[in-house]
Amino acid sequence: MSNNQLYIEDLYEGQEASLNKVISDKDIHEFAKLSGDNNPVHIDDEYASKTIFKKRIAHGFLSASFISTLIASKLPGPGSIYLKQSLKFLGPVFVGEKILVKVRVIEVNIEKKRVKLLTECLNSEKVIITGEAEILVDSKKNL
């Protein structure tokens, strides 16, 4: 067992975790290479200057991927299994900006070993991504 692993019996409504991440130019280019998403709004300054954003933006799924990081590392932590994720993208992230990634427990189902989380990414206190995740979590009874 990892020191950060929580079991379904450890979880309660209102429980929260967060992390901060600065989205770098390198992050954007590596995500484009890994995902194959080479949309010029992400990687081409000249192209992006002609869009509604006026400059390059990070991939929405790059920012959203840190929700997975938070779930896997802190709440519920190692051993948890993603079952579902809904996402609504509300605003851009530009190169060099810091996002705050937050998850909050909104429902615990001990019998089914599932937890629902409110998942959010914020940029300067403005919600830029919101959604819900459903996670399968081990039980202490399985030990």
N, C-alpha and C positions, 0 to 999 in steps of 0.2 A: 504494500500500500504506500502510495505517495503521501507526503506530509500534507498536501493541499487537497486530498480527496475528501469529498463530502458524500455522505450516504443520504438516501431519501429521507431517513428519519432525522437527519440534521437540518433539513431545509424547512423554512417557514415563510409565509407571506410577508412581503416587505423587505426581505433580506436582499442586500445589494452588493455589487462589486463594480469596480471601474478601472480603467487604465487610460493613459494618455499616449498619443502617438503623433509625432511630427511626420507628415507625408512629404518625403523628399523626391527630388527629380529622379534619383536612382531607383526608388521604390516604384515609381510610375513606369519607368522604362523596363525594369525587371518584370513587373506584373504584365506589361504588354507582351514581352517576349514569352513568358511562361504561359499566359492564357491565349495568346494569338490575337488578342484584341488590339489591333493597331489603328483604331479610329484616330484620325489626325487631330481631333479635338484634344486628345491626350498627349500626343507626341510631337506635333508640328506647330511651332510658335506662329508662323505666318498664317497657317490655316485657322488656328484658334483665334487669332486677332480679328477675324472677320465673323466670328460667331457672337451669339448673345452674351457670352461670358467675357469676350474681349481678350482672353488669355487662356492658356492651357488649364485643363481641370484634371483632377485625378479620376480614375475609373471609380464608379460607384461601388462596384464589387470589391475594389481594393480596400476602400474604407470599411465596407460591410464585413470583409474577411476578418477584421479585428474583433468582431463580435464572437466569431468562432474561437479566436485566441483567448478571449476573456472567459468564455464558457469552459474551454478545455483546461485552462490554467487556474482559474479561481472559483467560479460558481456555475455549476456544481464542482468542476475540477476534473482531474485526470480520471479516466474510465467512463466518463459520461458519453452518451451516444446521441448525436443529433437525429431527430426524427422529422422535424418540420421547421421551416422558417418562412415567415412572410416579411416583405420589405416594402417600404414606401420611401422613395427618394425625394427629398424636399428642397435640397439646395446643394450647391457645388462645394468642392474642396479644391483650393489652389495649391500649387507647389509651395512647400515651406510652411503651410498652415498646420496648427496642432489641433487634433480632434480628441474629444473626450468620448470614450466608449463606455456605455453603462448597461448593465443588466439588473433587473429587479424581479424577484419571484412574485408571481401574481396568482399562482395556484399550485398546490401540491396534492398529488394523488398517490398516497402510500401504497394502496392495493395494486395499482397498475405500475408503480415505480416510475411515475412520470411527473415532470415539473414543467409548468408553463412560465416563460419569462417575457417581460417587456424588454425589448432590445432597442437601444438608441445610440446614435452617434450625434455629437454636438460639436459645433464650430462656433467659438465665441459665444457660448451659452444659447445658441440657436440650434434647434433640432434640425438636422439635415437628413437623417435616416431614422425611421421608426418602424417597428414591427414586433412580431411575437415569435418565440421559438418554443418548440416542445422537445424536451430532452428526456431520454431514458437514463435512470440513475440506479446504481446498485443499491441493494438493501443490506443492512448489517446482518440480516437473517440468513444471507447467502454465504456467510463466512464459515 
